Amino acid sequence: MIELAAIFKILGIGVVSHFCSNVLENMGHGGKVMYIKIAGYVACAYISLDAWWDCLRMVARTFGVHV
């Protein structure tokens, strides 16, 4: 079965990042929106890398290779 935890984490980060960006822009801090988006992208990249690494380990274990 596919583990959906990583997808829901990325979805949550995207929603929170979008909400924070809108709030900051409406408050007049449009220049700081870029930092929120960069932090969101970095967090999503970390979660994606972790999920990819777990998948690689699972495939390697299937073929009897230790990674």
N, CA and C of each residue as an Amber inpcrd file, in Angstrom:
protein
   201
   0.8390000  -1.1810000   0.0000000   0.0000000   0.0000000   0.0000000
   0.8860000   1.2470000   0.0000000   0.4570000   2.2280000  -0.6970000
   1.2210000   3.4710000  -0.8020000   1.0480000   4.2810000   0.4790000
   2.1570000   4.7880000   0.9790000   2.1060000   5.6270000   2.1720000
   1.7740000   7.0530000   1.7430000   0.6880000   7.5730000   2.2630000
   0.2020000   8.8920000   1.8600000   0.6230000  10.0120000   2.8060000
   1.4080000   9.6980000   3.8190000   1.7930000  10.7130000   4.8000000
   2.5910000  11.8410000   4.1500000   3.5050000  11.5000000   3.2510000
   4.3260000  12.5400000   2.6060000   3.4640000  13.4720000   1.7500000
   2.4790000  12.9120000   1.0730000   1.5990000  13.7370000   0.2280000
   0.8030000  14.7080000   1.0830000   0.2860000  14.2160000   2.2210000
  -0.4910000  15.0890000   3.0910000   0.3860000  16.1420000   3.7650000
   1.6340000  15.8160000   4.0630000   2.5510000  16.8130000   4.6250000
   2.8100000  17.9270000   3.6170000   3.0680000  17.5420000   2.3700000
   3.3300000  18.5420000   1.3300000   2.0900000  19.3890000   1.0720000
   0.9160000  18.7560000   1.0710000  -0.3340000  19.4900000   0.8970000
  -0.5370000  20.4890000   2.0310000  -0.2640000  20.0760000   3.2610000
  -0.4010000  20.9700000   4.4040000   0.5480000  22.1480000   4.3280000
   1.7770000  21.8850000   3.9450000   2.7530000  22.9730000   3.8090000
   2.3130000  23.9510000   2.7280000   1.7950000  23.4270000   1.6280000
   1.3250000  24.2900000   0.5400000   0.1670000  25.1760000   0.9640000
  -0.7770000  24.6120000   1.7030000  -1.9400000  25.3860000   2.1520000
  -1.5160000  26.4650000   3.1460000  -0.6870000  26.1000000   4.1050000
  -0.2420000  27.0690000   5.1100000   0.6100000  28.1630000   4.4670000
   1.4760000  27.7890000   3.5370000   2.3160000  28.7700000   2.8510000
   1.4550000  29.7450000   2.0420000   0.4620000  29.2270000   1.3530000
  -0.4220000  30.0810000   0.5600000  -1.2060000  31.0300000   1.4690000
  -1.7230000  30.4980000   2.5820000  -2.4770000  31.3310000   3.5220000
  -1.5940000  32.4280000   4.1130000  -0.3940000  32.0620000   4.5400000
   0.5290000  33.0500000   5.1230000   0.9290000  34.1090000   4.0970000
   1.1330000  33.6860000   2.8660000   1.4960000  34.6340000   1.8090000
   0.3770000  35.6460000   1.5790000  -0.8510000  35.1440000   1.5400000
  -1.9790000  36.0640000   1.3440000  -2.1290000  37.0350000   2.5100000
  -1.9660000  36.5470000   3.7280000  -2.0960000  37.4100000   4.9050000
  -1.0020000  38.4730000   4.9020000   0.2370000  38.0620000   4.6400000
   1.3340000  39.0370000   4.6210000   1.1430000  40.0750000   3.5190000
   0.6710000  39.6350000   2.3590000   0.4760000  40.5760000   1.2570000
  -0.6420000  41.5640000   1.5700000  -1.7040000  41.0900000   2.2000000
  -2.8050000  41.9880000   2.5660000  -2.4280000  42.9470000   3.6820000
  -1.4610000  42.5540000   4.5190000  -1.0000000  43.4340000   5.5930000
   0.0070000  44.4690000   5.0850000   0.4490000  44.3250000   3.8510000
   1.3870000  45.2970000   3.2970000   2.8330000  44.8570000   3.3450000
   3.0890000  43.6130000   3.6630000   4.4610000  43.1060000   3.7190000
   4.7290000  42.2060000   2.5050000   4.4930000  42.7330000   1.3260000
   4.6300000  41.9380000   0.1050000   6.0370000  41.4410000  -0.1460000
   7.0490000  42.1510000   0.3500000   8.4290000  41.7400000   0.1320000
   8.8230000  40.4960000   0.9130000   8.1080000  40.2180000   1.9850000
   8.4320000  39.0660000   2.8190000   7.7520000  37.7860000   2.3440000
   6.8550000  37.9080000   1.3680000   6.1520000  36.7380000   0.8360000
   7.1480000  35.7780000   0.1930000   8.1730000  36.3260000  -0.4320000
   9.1840000  35.5090000  -1.0960000   9.8570000  34.5560000  -0.1010000
  10.1270000  35.0300000   1.1080000  10.7820000  34.1890000   2.1110000
   9.8790000  33.0500000   2.5680000   8.5830000  33.3180000   2.6730000
   7.6230000  32.2680000   3.0320000   7.5860000  31.2060000   1.9490000
   7.5640000  31.6390000   0.6930000   7.5210000  30.6820000  -0.4180000
   8.8020000  29.8470000  -0.4880000   9.9420000  30.4730000  -0.2850000
  11.2090000  29.7360000  -0.3040000  11.2410000  28.7100000   0.8230000
  10.8050000  29.0890000   2.0130000  10.7700000  28.1550000   3.1400000
   9.8300000  26.9950000   2.8450000   8.6990000  27.2800000   2.2140000
   7.7630000  26.2230000   1.8370000   8.3630000  25.2650000   0.8200000
   9.0640000  25.8130000  -0.1700000   9.7000000  24.9610000  -1.1850000
  10.7910000  24.0870000  -0.5750000  11.5620000  24.6530000   0.3380000
  12.6320000  23.8790000   0.9850000  12.0340000  22.7540000   1.8250000
  10.9720000  23.0520000   2.5580000  10.3250000  22.0130000   3.3790000
   9.7440000  20.9130000   2.4960000   9.1140000  21.2840000   1.3910000
   8.5570000  20.2790000   0.4650000   9.6620000  19.4460000  -0.1700000
  10.7780000  20.0750000  -0.4900000  11.8960000  19.3340000  -1.0800000
  12.4650000  18.3360000  -0.0820000  12.5520000  18.7210000   1.1900000
  13.0620000  17.8070000   2.2150000  12.1320000  16.6010000   2.3800000
  10.8390000  16.8460000   2.4190000   9.8780000  15.7510000   2.5680000
   9.9110000  14.8510000   1.3470000  10.0040000  15.4400000   0.1560000
  10.0650000  14.6380000  -1.0710000  11.3290000  13.7860000  -1.1260000
  12.4530000  14.3630000  -0.7250000  13.7060000  13.6120000  -0.7160000
  13.6450000  12.4520000   0.2680000  13.0590000  12.7050000   1.4270000
  12.9220000  11.6500000   2.4280000  12.0140000  10.5260000   1.9140000
  10.9080000  10.8800000   1.2680000   9.9990000   9.8630000   0.7210000
  10.6760000   9.0880000  -0.4120000  11.4510000   9.8000000  -1.2510000
  12.1470000   9.1360000  -2.3520000  13.1830000   8.1540000  -1.8140000
  13.8880000   8.5550000  -0.7700000  14.9130000   7.6950000  -0.1850000
  14.2790000   6.4490000   0.4280000  13.1390000   6.6110000   1.0980000
  12.4280000   5.4520000   1.6550000  11.9810000   4.5040000   0.5480000
  11.5160000   5.0650000  -0.5560000  11.1000000   4.2420000  -1.7000000
  12.2910000   3.4960000  -2.2930000  13.4180000   4.1660000  -2.3830000
  14.6230000   3.5220000  -2.9100000  15.0530000   2.3660000  -2.0130000
  14.9810000   2.5700000  -0.7070000  15.3180000   1.4890000   0.2250000
  14.3750000   0.3020000   0.0750000  13.0870000   0.5840000  -0.1180000
  12.1130000  -0.4860000  -0.2680000  12.3790000  -1.2950000  -1.5390000
  12.6860000  -0.6070000  -2.6280000  12.9940000  -1.3000000  -3.8790000
  14.2840000  -2.0940000  -3.7400000  15.2790000  -1.5340000  -3.0860000
  16.5440000  -2.2490000  -2.8930000  16.3380000  -3.4720000  -2.0200000
  15.5160000  -3.3570000  -0.9910000  15.2310000  -4.4920000  -0.1240000
  14.5160000  -5.6070000  -0.8890000  13.6870000  -5.2280000  -1.8510000
  12.9880000  -6.2060000  -2.6760000  13.9650000  -7.0480000  -3.4740000
  15.0490000  -6.4150000  -3.9520000  16.0420000  -7.1280000  -4.7370000
  17.1880000  -7.6660000  -3.8840000  17.1090000  -7.5140000  -2.5800000
  18.1250000  -8.0720000  -1.6910000  19.3980000  -7.2660000  -1.5920000
  19.3140000  -5.9700000  -1.8960000  20.4780000  -5.0860000  -1.8270000
  20.3420000  -4.1860000  -0.6060000  21.4390000  -3.9590000   0.0890000
  21.4150000  -3.0870000   1.2560000  21.8440000  -1.6670000   0.8520000
  20.9900000  -0.6910000   1.1080000  21.3030000   0.7090000   0.7880000
  21.3940000   1.4920000   2.0530000
